[in-house]
């Protein structure tokens, strides 16, 4: 496919086409751009929520799955795992006082690359701004544009109901 391919939350895309680009828009999500410079193949994923917690137990399976799917599709195009290089983007704190999703996504992505011995040669993580990413998978080149503005405030929580009111929505 020549031209641009847009990915959204939970998706990934790989290509060996020298004319191809992959783009996405990130807030608290994280995108990992991976490529093999010798094979001239690369790809990008868009991780919505890398880590989940339930009953005080932490689970990274969603993030691990997103990374392994990307890596496996690159290997199918001729990449070698020991030649992969990475660039990370996203993980912003988009809404003050709501959650720590952005920082948790950043921690997962950097930790995964370190554990898998994949060098991260560039990153733009955290902060308070959304990012638009355009990646050229065959060369590893990335254009990143950040928005300007303040993060939104979390909406106030409603006061607890008194009595046995039933609310349907």
Buried (B, 14 or more C-beta within 10 A) or exposed (E): EEEEBEBEEBBBBBBBBEEBBBBBBBBBBBBBBBBBBEBBBBBBBBBBBBBEEEEEEEEBEBBBBBBEBBBEBBBEBEBEBEEBBBBBBBBBBBBEEBEEBBBBBBBBBBBBBEEBEBEBEEBBBBBBBBBBBBBBBBEBBBEBEBEEEEBEEEEEEEEEEEEEEEEEE
